[in-house]
Structure formats: structure tokens, C-alpha cells
């Protein structure tokens, strides 16, 4: 099978990206934006930075700030209804992964019809979504530039993985100045989400030399800068490097896909409404310990990218050093040590494991697991 590479046509990065991107929006000829964000970003005034720019260039807008931390089917369908009633001709997502994913769902259903549940799986839509501009305020999910859209089905308590080329934004924006006020806990969680993207893409069965280069570059930037960004959110260099790191990780997993960390984390998020980045961070070393049975050489490379001297180590030793480095980074930035600390329950593990095996992200894990093996990984992560 031939390799494919997806990403937005235009990606604006670094300082002053917000202003530059608004000038591009004007050149596209759009007239009214449907801004998808959340209440926190709206209440603290960060959304005003965007709306002020839109006013300056004569673009009308309506703000939809109902996005939940784990966006739901209801969020999407409420957004579609408001978008159509307001006559908007394009969508802007403003925030982190939650607003981006919610906006993708809204934009996709607006042109394809039906329910967002109809598009669960891989490339299920037939038409491009309504034009979407994704403006990022966190350094983690890379949802601003990927073909992934994660929506929670409240009825099933399951996070749906919608993997569709048609949800790719036409423009992504990463302006570090929008990220400096992120709290430490969010900086840590989103940073570990980005690291997970890079590691899972690197050990993926769909990896290519292009995604490998992106993944290793991302791992190095994140390992070198995440502690600094958590410790001092005003550190512009660390914030900028994390923005580039998470974007590179997005380029990697957008094309090499992911693995069991995400397949399992999606179940925790859907079942308990837990923060995605924290779930990833806790699961990451345990899943890679399982993967080391077949991907020790790849994990040794991960250790090297994280600053471990691996020249004299065997593949198995290098893999263990990668797992140790991941655990140490998580501990240093205050990630909880186990799933029990964030509310997961041992009695739910069989159901979580069963659902994880149905998640599309697990298809490219380097070693396919049985139900019992997924249960064991969950138990080890408790």
C-alpha cells in the first residue's frame, strides 16, 4: 500500500501569527465566521483577541462557546443548528483540542448532513467540510492540523474516533503568545499528549521516513522544553519550541496514526470524562513496555531523542531507558502516577479493554493485543 501525507494547505506559526492569519482570512473572501470555543477562553477575554482582529478586517462573526472538555454529539448538533440559523460561511475553531474537534464535527455535518455518529471510523464522509480555520491556544493535541476528530457519544459513554481527510482545516495557526497564560496543569497534560503522539507515531506500523523525522524531532523538542514551559509559562522560547514540537508530532501521527495509548485513553475519557492528556501520560510507559516486545529498537531511538546516551545499550536496555525517561518527565511536571488517582475503577477495566480493542487508533500499534493483554496494561497503569 502506498503512503499518504495529510496536512492543512497553509500553516502559520510563531509570534504575530494571529494577525497574519486574519489577513489571510480576509483574502479568502469569507464574510461571517462561526467561532467555536469554550466558556473559559471566552470569559477570560482570550477570544476577544480574535474578534477584535475580525472586526478590524470587516468579518462578521457569531461565538459558540458551549464546547465541553470532551466535546459531545450534542455539542456538535447544537453548533450545526446555530451555524445554519446565523448564515455563517466558514468556521473558526479557537482553543485546544476540544474546540478544534467540536468545530470539525460541526463543519463536517454542516455539509454532509446526518449525525456526527455516521462518520465514526475512517474516511466515512463524501464531501469536504465547511471551510475551517483552526487557531491553537495549547501545545499538545495538534488537532488544528490533523484528520482526527474525537467526539464523545453520551449515550454509549464512548469517545468516537473520526478519522477523515475532509476534516483537515484549510489554515492552522500556532501563535505562542496565545499560550503563555495556560495553567501549569494544562501545559503538562497537553505537552504529554504531544509526546504520546510522537512516540506512538514512531513505533506505528504505518511509520515512514517522513513521519519518523517529524516524530523524533518532536520528541527532542518536547523533552528539552516541556519542563521549562510548565515551570515558567512566560518563557517565550519554551512556549515557541513546544508549539513547534506539538505540530511536528501532529505531522507524524496524522499520517502514521497512533496505537493503544490513545485507544485506551479514549475509553477513559468517554467513560469517566477524564482529561485526555493526563490519561495518555499515565498509559504511555505501560503501553510502551508492552510494545517493547517487538519495537525495542524503535524505543531505543526514543530514548536517544529524549537525551539518553544509548550508544552502548542493547535495544532492550534502550527501550527500558525510554520508558524510564517518560516516567521521569511525567513525574517532574506533576502528572498523577496511576489511573486510580484520577478516578478509574478496577471493576470497569474489562469493559474499557473491550471498547479499546474497537478503537481505530489501535490498528497501527506495533503488536496486536488480546483482551486479556489490554486488561493487564490497564491494571499495570492503575
Residue pairs with C-beta under 8 A, 6 or more apart in sequence:
3 206
3 208
3 210
3 255
4 255
5 210
5 255
6 146
6 147
6 165
6 168
6 254
6 255
7 145
7 146
7 168
7 250
7 251
7 254
8 134
8 144
8 145
8 168
8 169
8 170
8 171
8 172
9 170
9 171
10 24
10 170
10 171
10 172
11 145
11 171
11 172
11 173
11 174
11 247
12 20
12 21
12 24
12 171
12 172
12 173
12 174
12 175
13 173
13 174
13 175
13 243
13 244
13 247
14 174
14 175
14 176
14 240
14 243
15 175
15 176
15 177
15 236
15 240
16 175
16 177
17 173
17 174
17 175
18 49
18 50
18 53
18 135
18 173
18 175
18 177
18 178
19 53
21 133
21 135
21 171
21 173
21 175
22 50
22 53
22 54
22 56
22 57
22 59
23 57
24 171
25 33
25 54
25 57
25 59
25 90
25 92
25 133
25 171
26 57
26 58
26 59
28 90
28 131
28 170
30 59
30 89
30 90
30 131
31 59
31 60
31 89
32 59
32 60
32 61
32 62
32 86
32 87
32 88
32 89
32 90
33 54
33 59
33 60
33 61
33 62
33 88
33 90
33 91
33 92
33 133
34 61
34 62
34 64
34 79
34 82
34 83
34 86
34 88
34 90
34 91
34 92
34 106
35 47
35 50
35 51
35 61
35 62
35 63
35 64
35 91
35 92
35 93
35 94
36 64
36 67
36 79
36 91
36 92
36 93
36 94
36 95
36 99
36 102
36 103
36 106
37 47
37 63
37 64
37 65
37 67
37 93
37 94
37 95
37 99
38 65
38 66
38 67
38 68
38 69
38 95
38 98
38 99
39 65
39 66
41 47
41 65
41 94
41 95
41 99
41 137
42 63
42 65
44 181
46 94
46 137
46 178
46 181
47 63
47 65
47 94
49 178
50 92
50 94
50 135
51 61
51 63
54 60
54 61
61 88
61 92
62 82
62 83
62 86
62 88
64 78
64 79
64 82
64 83
64 106
66 75
66 78
66 79
67 75
67 95
67 98
67 99
67 102
68 75
68 98
68 152
69 98
69 273
69 275
70 98
70 150
70 152
70 159
70 269
70 270
70 273
70 276
71 98
71 99
71 101
71 102
71 105
71 150
71 151
71 152
72 151
72 152
72 153
72 154
73 115
73 116
73 117
73 151
73 152
73 153
73 154
73 155
74 154
75 102
75 105
75 151
76 102
76 105
76 106
76 109
76 116
76 151
77 109
77 115
77 116
79 102
79 103
79 105
79 106
80 106
80 109
80 110
83 91
83 106
83 110
83 130
84 110
89 130
89 131
90 130
90 131
90 132
90 133
91 103
91 106
91 107
91 110
91 129
91 130
91 131
91 132
91 133
92 103
92 132
92 133
92 134
92 135
93 99
93 100
93 102
93 103
93 104
93 132
93 133
93 134
93 135
93 144
93 169
94 135
94 137
95 135
95 136
95 137
95 138
96 136
96 137
96 138
96 140
96 141
96 143
96 186
96 190
97 138
97 140
97 141
97 143
97 150
97 190
97 193
97 276
100 134
100 136
100 141
100 143
100 144
100 169
101 143
101 148
101 149
101 150
101 151
102 151
103 132
103 134
104 129
104 132
104 143
104 149
104 162
104 167
104 169
105 116
105 149
105 151
105 162
106 130
107 129
107 130
107 131
107 132
107 167
108 116
108 119
108 125
108 129
108 149
108 162
108 164
108 166
108 167
109 115
109 116
109 119
110 129
110 130
111 127
111 128
111 129
111 130
112 118
112 119
112 125
112 126
112 127
112 129
112 166
116 151
116 160
116 162
117 153
117 160
118 124
119 125
119 162
119 164
120 160
120 161
120 162
121 161
121 162
121 163
121 360
122 163
122 164
122 360
123 163
123 164
123 165
123 166
124 162
124 164
125 164
125 166
125 167
127 166
128 166
129 166
129 167
131 170
132 167
132 169
132 170
133 169
133 170
133 171
133 172
133 173
134 143
134 144
134 145
134 169
134 171
134 172
134 173
135 144
135 173
135 175
135 178
136 144
136 172
136 173
136 174
136 175
136 178
136 179
136 243
137 178
137 179
137 182
138 179
138 182
138 186
138 187
138 190
139 174
139 176
139 179
139 187
139 190
139 191
139 194
139 229
139 239
139 242
139 243
139 245
139 246
140 189
140 190
140 191
140 192
140 193
140 194
140 246
140 277
141 190
141 193
141 194
141 246
141 250
141 276
141 277
142 194
142 197
142 246
142 247
142 249
142 250
142 251
142 253
142 254
143 149
143 250
144 169
144 172
144 173
144 174
144 250
145 168
145 169
145 172
145 247
145 250
145 251
145 254
146 168
146 250
146 253
146 254
147 163
147 164
147 165
147 167
147 168
147 254
148 161
148 162
148 163
148 167
148 253
148 254
149 162
149 163
149 164
149 167
150 159
150 160
150 161
150 162
150 266
150 276
151 159
151 160
151 162
152 158
152 159
152 160
152 269
152 270
152 273
153 159
153 160
153 270
156 270
157 270
157 271
158 266
158 267
158 270
158 271
158 355
159 266
159 267
159 269
159 270
161 266
161 359
161 360
161 361
163 257
163 360
172 247
174 243
174 244
174 247
176 236
176 239
176 240
176 242
176 243
179 233
179 239
179 242
179 243
180 233
180 234
180 236
180 239
181 233
182 190
182 233
183 233
184 230
184 231
184 233
184 333
184 334
185 334
187 226
187 229
187 230
187 233
187 242
187 333
188 226
188 230
188 277
188 281
188 333
188 334
188 335
189 275
189 276
189 277
189 278
189 281
189 335
190 246
190 277
191 222
191 226
191 229
191 230
191 242
191 246
191 277
191 333
192 226
192 277
192 278
192 280
192 281
192 284
192 329
192 330
192 333
192 335
193 246
193 276
193 277
193 280
193 281
194 218
194 222
194 242
194 245
194 246
194 249
194 250
195 218
195 219
195 222
195 223
195 226
195 249
195 281
195 284
195 326
195 329
196 258
196 261
196 262
196 280
196 281
196 284
197 218
197 246
197 249
197 250
197 252
197 253
197 258
198 214
198 215
198 216
198 218
198 219
198 222
198 245
198 248
198 249
198 252
198 253
199 215
199 219
199 261
199 284
199 288
199 302
199 322
199 326
200 253
200 257
200 258
200 259
200 261
200 262
200 365
201 207
201 211
201 214
201 215
201 249
201 252
201 253
201 255
201 256
201 257
201 258
202 211
202 212
202 215
202 216
202 219
202 252
202 256
202 298
202 301
202 302
203 259
203 288
203 291
203 295
203 298
203 299
203 302
203 365
203 366
204 211
204 253
204 256
204 257
204 258
204 259
204 364
204 365
204 366
205 364
205 365
205 366
206 255
206 256
206 257
206 364
207 215
207 256
208 255
208 256
210 255
211 251
211 252
211 253
211 255
211 256
212 252
214 248
214 249
214 251
214 252
215 248
215 249
215 252
215 253
215 256
216 301
216 302
216 305
217 245
217 248
218 245
218 246
218 247
218 248
218 249
218 252
219 249
219 302
219 305
219 306
220 245
220 305
220 306
220 307
221 241
221 242
221 244
221 245
221 248
222 242
222 245
222 246
222 249
223 305
223 306
223 307
223 325
223 329
224 241
224 307
225 237
225 238
225 241
225 242
225 245
226 238
226 242
226 329
226 333
227 329
227 332
227 333
228 235
228 237
228 238
229 235
229 238
229 239
229 242
230 333
230 334
232 238
233 239
256 364
257 361
257 363
257 364
258 361
258 364
259 287
259 291
259 361
259 362
259 364
259 365
259 366
260 283
260 287
260 290
260 291
260 356
260 361
260 362
260 365
260 369
260 374
260 377
261 280
261 283
261 284
261 287
262 280
262 359
262 361
263 356
263 357
263 359
263 360
263 361
263 362
263 365
264 279
264 283
264 287
264 352
264 353
264 356
264 359
264 374
264 377
264 378
265 276
265 279
265 280
265 283
266 276
266 356
266 359
266 361
267 352
267 355
267 356
267 359
268 274
268 279
268 339
268 344
268 352
269 275
269 276
269 279
270 355
271 348
271 351
271 352
272 342
272 343
272 344
274 342
274 343
274 344
275 342
278 335
278 336
278 342
279 339
279 342
281 330
281 335
282 330
282 335
282 336
282 337
282 338
282 339
282 342
282 381
283 339
283 377
283 381
284 326
284 330
285 323
285 326
285 327
285 330
286 377
286 380
286 381
287 365
287 377
288 299
288 302
288 319
288 322
288 323
288 326
289 323
289 380
290 367
290 369
290 373
290 377
291 299
291 365
291 366
291 367
292 299
292 316
292 319
292 320
292 323
293 367
294 366
294 367
295 319
295 366
295 367
296 315
296 316
296 318
296 319
297 315
297 318
297 319
298 366
299 315
299 318
299 319
299 322
299 323
300 310
300 313
300 315
300 317
300 318
300 319
300 321
300 322
301 310
301 318
302 322
302 325
303 310
303 313
303 318
303 319
303 321
303 322
303 325
304 310
304 318
306 322
306 325
306 326
306 329
307 325
308 318
308 321
308 322
308 325
310 318
310 321
313 321
331 337
336 342
338 381
338 382
339 378
339 381
339 382
340 346
340 382
344 352
344 378
344 382
346 379
346 382
349 375
349 378
349 379
350 371
350 375
352 378
353 371
353 374
353 375
353 378
354 371
356 362
356 374
357 369
357 371
357 374
362 368
362 369
369 377
